[in-house]
Amino acid sequence: MEFTDIDEIGILDPILPKDSILAQSMNWISDSPSTNPRTVWFLKPSGFNRQLPPMMKSRLVPMDFNKHRAWCDTGPFQALLLRQGMPPLEDRGFAWLKTYSAFGQMVLTTTWDTWNVWKWVPKRGAAKRALMICHHCGVLPDLRRQLTFLGIRGEFVWLCDGKPPTGDAWESTLGEFDSSIPLLKGPIGASPDVIAHIKEKYDMVITSHCARYPLHFIETGLPLFHINSTRFGNEIVTRADEFADLCARITGAIESGQLTVIHNNLAEKWYFEQYIGCSKKFPVVPSLCLQALKFRIEDTKKKILIWDTRFHITDETGSKTLRDIAGAIRADSTSQLSNDNGAYLDDDMLDEYRAVVHVPYNISTMSCFEQAAANVPMWIPSPKFMEQILADPLEHSELSWFCFNKELRSKAERPDQVWDSEVVHEFVSRADFTGFRNVLFFDSLEDLAERIETADYETVIKESFLFQTRKKLDILTALDGIF
């Protein structure tokens, strides 16, 4: 396959033993550029049991019949392969062909072997190119997928801080920006070579998380877009003079018309508007995080998983609530699984679990977004219970950097009064997970233990699927208005 302008291909019709499409798909995936990893999803052939390496396992996605049928209904897709001689796409009864027609259409463009290739053609015409750069490997890769349907081709540079690449993440090769440290702590700005490279290759720059990041690229003169997802960037809010300077620079970039902010959730918008002194208001557009690999349409009727990526349970430190949950229910934990495997967990590991128990360390976490998009049932403390947990200095919280620096907790002059119960209430009342349809709330450990085995997970999954389908259209509509 020589499809260099797309990152994802779906195979709609069954694959036959004589077909070479899977071998060709693996070659196409292996040739992925680091900034645009590729995926191929398909209906799993009978007897398919191929063992795939971790990175390929994330990209070559076999689906059982029910999951494949439901996933085909989510649309739109960058490219679809339909077997020659089978009904054309317009006769397949997909409602999304009409639903998303305001943004573009699927067009029969070419053939490959015994397959017809249908590709998404945006109404915007010639694609614009966006540099997408951040230390986080979730928010921008997700946005990149959505912008494809609007005629914007994003290239994601992951500032990996030396960590092994996982999922959509590869190490950065963008000049001095080889990690997040120069962006977060270095002088604001970029070298002339980096500025020239960006101006020559891209039409815009998109950043996420720390609001300091887009300021480095002002000299490009390009439109800057920032996904406001973790306030102003951790410890910088502990230094009053630098914090004031940062707020003034952000305000100036906004007032000049160069910087556009997209709030990832209501809490980030609320916090941002307290410190940025400009009259312009920006919308809230949540992440979608819809992936074929993690998609679910029915109850697995399997085990329960406790989400513990910070290893509180195995290390017996940090969140007492998580450790108490581990003692109250029968469940595996991600921390124990990671220790047992000695490595990152496979991206498809959620298939082995019926539901996931979370005690979110923040009011917005990508794991919750991803599991909501996948329709995985999640147990989360009720807002009242969550407030009790996050307001407790002995619990693990990342509402601000102060949870990591004990000396700063008692300083009254800090901008982010995280341990104030009223502030915690303001954050939790705007938390992402309170609006998800795959969430079941528990008021106490006893409440969780009593209900977790008997909940109607089938209904939760079906309602989540409908909600996420509507959400996808809402998000694309909002992004179309912004970009």
N, C-alpha and C positions, 0 to 999 in steps of 0.2 A: 504494500500500500504506500502511496506517495501523497498522503493527505497532510500537508505541512501547516495548513491554516486552521486545523481543528484539533481538539484535545480528547474528544469523547466520541465513540461510535457504539451504537446499539444494533444488535442483530435481531431482527424481529421474527424471522422464520426459523424453524428447527434446523439444526445442523446435522447433516447426514455423514455416515462413516467415510464416504468417498471425498468429502469436502476437505480442502486444505486451508480453510479460512482461519482456524485457530492457530495454526503454525504461522500464518501471515500476520495475524493479530499480535502474536508474541514478538515477532520481529519489529512490527511497527511501534509497540510499546517500548521495546528495548532501545529504540532510536530516539526516545523522548529528549527534547532539550531540557536542561535543568530547570528553566523558568516556566515550562509548560508541560508538566507530566501528563501522560495519556492513559485513557481507560477504555476498555472494551467490555460491554456486558452482553449476555446472551442466555438463551434457554439451555439449561444443562442437558447435554445428550445422555441417553441411557447408558449407564455404566461408567460415566465420567468420574474418575477418581484421581486425576493427575495431581501430583504433589508439586506445588509451586514455591519458589523462594519468596521470602517475606515481601520484598518490593514488588515483585510480579503478582503476588497474591492480592495486593491492594489494587491492582490495575486490571487484571483479567478476572471478570466477575461472573461466574456461572450462577444461574438462578433456577429454583424449582418452578413448576408450572404456575402456581398461584401467585408467587412473588413476581415473576416475569410479566404475567398478564396485568397485575395491578401497577407495576412500574411503568409499563407501556402507556398506561392511562394518565401518568403524571405530566409528561410533555412540558414544554417543547424539548427537543434534543438537537445537538449540533449536527449529527449525521446518523442516518439509519440505513441499514442494508436489508433489502427485501429480495427474496429469491425471484429470479426471472420466471415468468409464467404464473406467479401467484398474484392475487389481487393488488392493485396499486394502493398507495398510501391513502388516497382520498376515499377509498372504498372500505377502509378498515374500521370506520365508526369511531374514530378518536375525537372526542369533543374539544380537546385542546387545539386542534387545527384551526378552529373558528375562534376559540377563546383568546388566543395569542396573535390573531391575525393583524392586530393593530401594530405589532412590533416587527412582523416579518412573516415569512412562509417557508415551508419545506418545498424544495424544488428538486426534481429529478435531474441530476447533473451529469452523471457518467455511469458506466458499468464497470464491474470488476469481476472477472471470471464469470460465474453464474449468478452474480448478484447485481441488482440495480442500487445505485448510491443516491440517496436523497439527502440533501444538505440544507441547513437553515440559512436563509438569505435575509439579513436584517433590512428593514425599510430605509435605514440611514444611508445605505450605499457603502462607499469605500470605508474600510475599517480604520478607526483611529487607534493609536498605540499608547498604552499606559504603562509607565514604570510603577510597580507596586512593591513597596519595601517596608519591612517590619521585622521585629524579633519573634513575633508570634506566627505559628504555622497554621492557624485556623481561619482567622477573620478575612484576610485578603484573598487566600485561595478560594474561599467560598464566594466572595464578591466577584472574583475574576470569572467564575462560571456564569454568574447572572449577567455580567456586562457583555459577554459574548453575544447574547441574544439582542443586544442593543447596538451592535456594530462597534464595540470597543474591545480591542485585543490586548489583554493584560499580560505582562511578564512579571512574575513574582520573584523577587530576590529575598531570600530568607537570611536574616542576620542571626545565624545559628549559635553564636557564642561557643563554638567548638563542640557542640553536642552532635552525636551521630545523626545523620539525616533520617527522618521518618515521614511516611505519608507523602505530602506535597512539598517536602522540604529538602533543599540542597544548600550547600554552603555558598556564601556570597563571593563574587569575584568583582564587585563594583568598587574599584579603587581602594581608598582608605576605609570604606565601609565594609570591613570584613567581619564585623560583629555589631551588636547593638551598642557597644560601649562608646564609639565615636559619636553616634547619634545622641545617646542619652547624656554623656558626660563631657564630650569634647567641645571645642569651640564651635559656635553656631556658624554654619556655612559649609561649603564643599570646595575641593581643589578645582582650579581652572580646567583640568583635564576631565574631571567628573562632570562638571557643569557643561562643558562642550559636548561630551558624549551624550548626555541626557537630551540636550537641545537638538542634537542631530538625529537622534533615534526615536524620540517619543513626542507625543502631543500633550501629555499631562503627567502629573505625578500623584500617586495615591498612597497614603500612609495610614497606619492605624495605631491604636494604643496611646503611647506617649504623645501629647500635643506639642512637644518640642521637635518631633521628627520633621514635619513639613517645613519648618523654618530653615533647615539646612539647604533647601532647594529654591528659595526665593529668587536667587540670582539667575535661575534658568529663565525667568519671565513667563514660564508656563503656568496654566491653571493648576492649582494645588487642591486636592481633596483629602480631608482627614476623617477617618472613622473614629469617633470619640468613644473609646471602649474601656479605658482604665484611667479616667480623670487626667491628671497632668503628668503622670509618670513617677510613681513611687516616691523615692526619698527626696526628690527635688522640692516637695512641698514642705520639707522640714527647715529649709533655709529661706527666711522671710525675704531677704533682698533679692535672691535669685528667683523666687516665686513671683515677686512683684514685677521683675523684669520680664519674665516669661509671659505673664498675663498681658503686659503692655505690648510685647512683640506680636502675640497672637491677635490681639485687638487690632493692631496696625495692619496686619496681613489681611484680616477680614474686611476692615474699612476700605482698604485699597481695591477690594474686589478680586484679589488673586486667590484667597483661601476660602474654600467652602467646607463647612463642617457638617458631618452626618452623624447624629447621635445614635449609638448602638442600642440604647435603652433609655427609659424615662429617668432613671436615677442619674445617669451620666449627664443628661440634659439639665436636670435640676441643679446638679453640682456645678456644672460648667457655667451656667448663667449667673451664679452667685459671684463669680470672679472675673468674667470677661465683660469689660465695660463698653459694649456696643449695642446699638438698638436692633441690629439684625438678628432674627431668630431662625434657627435651623430645625429641620424635621427629624423625627425618630424613624430610622429604618433598621429593623433588627436583622441579624444574620439568618440565613435560611439553612445552610449546612445539609442540604439534601444530597445523599450519596447512594448510588446503587448498591454498594457493598453492604451498607448497614441498614438497608431498607427492610421493613417488616410489615406483614399484612395480617398475620394470625398469631394466636397464642402458642408459644413453644412448649408450654406445660413442662418446663424444665426447672433448673435451680434458680436461686436468688443470688445476686451479686451485690456486695457493698463496695461503693466507689471510694477508694482510698489511695489516690495517686501520690499523696504526700507521706505515705507509710506511717500513719499514726498508730495503726493497729499492730503492725509487726514491730515497730520501734518502741511502742508503749510510751509515746510522748505526744504532745499536741492535743488534738481534740479528744476530750474525755467522752463526749457524746458518741463519737464513732466507735470508740473502744467498748462503750457500754452496749451499743447496738450489736456489736460482734458477739457479745456474751448473751444477748437476749433472743437472737433468732438463729436458725440454721442457714448459713450462707457462706459462700466464698468471699474473699476480698481481693481487690486488684493488687494490693500490696503483697499478700501472700503468694498470689499467682506469679507476680513479677520475681519475687525471691526464688520461687521454685524453678522458674524458667531461666533465671539469670540474665534476662534481657527484656526489651520492650515486649508488650503483649501484641499478638497478631491483631490486625485491624478488624478481622471478622470474629473476634472472640465473643462478642455479645450474642451471637447465634446460639451459644450454649446456655443462655440465661433467660429466664422468664421475665424478670423485672430487676431494676437496679435501685439500691437505696443510696441516697445522697444526703450529706450534710454540707451544703454549699459554703465554701469559704469566702464567697463574694456574692454580690447580687446579680452577677452575670458571669457565667462560665461556659466555655465552648463545649465542654462535655455535655452539659444540659441541652444546649442548642442542638448538638448532633444527635442525641438520643431522642429529643422531641421530633426532629425531622424524620428520624427512622421509625417513629411510632413505638419506641420501646417504653413500656410502662416504668415510671419513676416514682419512688416514694421519697417525699421531701417533707421536712418539718413544716407544720403550718406556720403562717406568718407570725402569730403570737409566740410560738415555740422557737421560731427562728430568731426573733428579736432577743429572746433570753440567751440564746447560744452566742450570737454575734456580739452582744453587749458584755459578755463575760470575758475579762482580760485573760483568764486562764484557758479560754478556748482558742482554737486556731482561726484567725480571721485575716483577710487581706482587704478589708475595706480601705486601709491605707498602710503606708510604710511603717506606721508606729507599732504595729503588731510585731515587728522584727527588732525594734530598738527600744528596749525597756527604759532607757534614760529619757526618752522623749515623751513617754506616756503621761508624765505628770506636768509637762509644760503647758501652761494655759495659753501661750501666744501662738500655738500651732494653728495653721489655717484649717486643718481637717480634724475636727473634734470627734474622732471616731468613737471614743468611749462614752460619749454623751448619749443617753438613752433616747432622747428626742431625735438626734441625728440618725441613729440606727433605725428608728421607726421610719424616718423619711426615706431612707434607702430601701428598706425591706418592702415598704408599701408600693415601691416602684420596681420591684425585682422582676426579672424576665419570667421566672418559672411560675409566678402566680397566674399567668395567663395561658400557660401551656395546657393542651387538652389530654396529654398523656400522663399528667401528674396526679398522684393520690397523696393527700396530705395526712400526716399523723400528728396528734397532739402530745404524745408521750411515747416512751419506749413500750409501755404496756399496750397502748393503742396499736402500735405497729405490730407487735408480736401477735395480737389477737386477730388482726385482719389480713396479714400479708399472705397467708396460704389460701384464703377463700375469696379474695377479691375477684370481680368480674373483669379479667384482663382482656377478654375478647372484645367487650364493648368499648373499653378504653382505647384499644388499638384502632377500632373502626372509626370512633369519633375523632381520634388524632389524625387519621388519614384524611378525612374530609376537611379538617381544620387546616392542615398543612397544605392541601391542594389550593384552598382559598388564599392562604397566606402567600404562596408563591406568586400568584397573580398580583396581589397587593404590593409585594415588594418590587416586582418588576415594573409596575406602574409608577411607583414612587421613584425608583432609580431613573426611569425614563425622563421624568420631570426634572430631575437634578442634573443629569449629565447631558 
